[in-house]
Amino acid sequence: MNTRIDGVYVGGIKSLEPEGQPSGIYKRPPLGPLRLTFTGLLGDVQADRRVHGGPEKALHHYAAENYARLADAFPECAAAFLPGSIGENISTRGWLEGAICIGGIFRIGAALVQVSQPRSPCWKINHNPGGDT
């Protein structure tokens, strides 16, 4: 499989407008090296730990190729679909869903990562206009 990591993203908690709900969807490239632990990247925070983070959801991946599909489906938002804008921790090229299986193990830097489950879309994606990070 020919893959590459295009970006790594982390973030803290910020209020989602207009409701003011706390969210960790806002991600930015880190300022330095990161450490991946069993519960996530150090420096990354999830607002709702019931459905994000932890050992089964420590790292959120999204294939960059999928942004073109989103832009085609929602042309009015096309400019907002940039890597990191839907809260992912890593954005890749060539690491598509059809080639990945639950249980698959991959090396990312010094870390071994095992795929544990598909990601279910979060309602907060609809409330992140412009991919504001």
N, C-alpha and C positions, 0 to 999 in steps of 0.2 A: 504494500500500500504506500503510495507516494503522498506524504502529508507534510504539512508545516504548520507551526503555530504562528499566527499573524499577530496576536496580541494577548496580553494577560491583563485582567482588570480586577480591581478591588474597590470597596467603598464603605462608607459609614451609613448611618441612619439620617434620613432627611424626610421632611414632610411632603407628602404628595398633595398637589393642589387639585381641585379646590377643597377637598374634604379635610385635608390636614392629617391624613393617615400616615403613620410612620412607615417608611419603606427603606429597604436596602437595595433597590433596583438601580440606583445611581452609582455607576462604576467609572473609574478612571484608571489609566495606566499607573502602576506603582512607581514610586520615586527610587526604588532600589530593589535588591534581590528579595525574594519571598520564600517563605517556608510553608510547605503544605503539611498539615497535620491530619489526623484521622477525622477531624471535625471541620476542616476547611483551611483556607489560606489565612495566615496571620495577617492582620490588617484589614480583613474583610468582615463585614458584620451583616447579619440577617435580622430583620425586624420580627419576623414571625417564625420562630424556631420549630413550631409544630409542622410546618410544611417546607422549610428551607434549612439547609445546613445539616450538620450532624454526620455520622459515619456513612449513612446511605445516600447523602446528598452533599458531600463535602465540596464538590467542585461542579460548577455548572458550565457545560460546554455548549457552544452553538457553532455550527458550520457556517462560515462566511458566505458560501454559495447560496445559502437560504435567504439572505437579504435581498437578492435579486428577485426571488419568488415573492417575497413580501411586497416589494416595490411594485411588481406587476399586478398583484392582487389589490393593493391599496395605493394607487398612484398619487393621491392627494397627500400622502404621508411619505412618499419615496425618499425625500431628502433626510428624513429622520432615521432611516434604517441604516445605521452605521454599527460596526463592531463595538460591542459593549453597551449598546443602547437598550437591550432587553434584559440587562442584569447578568449576563454571562460572565464567568471568570476567565474562560479561554475561548478564543476565536481561532478557528483553523481553516485551512484549505485542504481538501482531499480526504477529510475524515467525515464522510457522509453517513447518514443513518443506515443506508442499505448495506454498508460494509462493516458495521459494528454490531456486535451481539452482546447481550447481557452475559456477564462473566468474563468478557474479554479483558486482558491485562495489557497495559501500555506503559512505556517509560516516558515520562515527561521530566526532562532534566534529571535530577537525582531521585525523583519519586516514581514509585510504581503505583499505577492507578488502575483500579478494576471498575468496569462498568457495572452499576448495580440496578439501574432502572431508567426508563425514558423520562424525560422531563415533561411535566404537564404545564401548559401555558398558565401563567398567573394573570389574574384580572388587572394587576397593576401595569401591565404592558400598555393597556389602552389609556392609561392616565399619565404616561410619560411623554408628553408632546415634545417633539423636536429632539428626542433622545437626550434631554438635558442631563448632563453628568455633572 
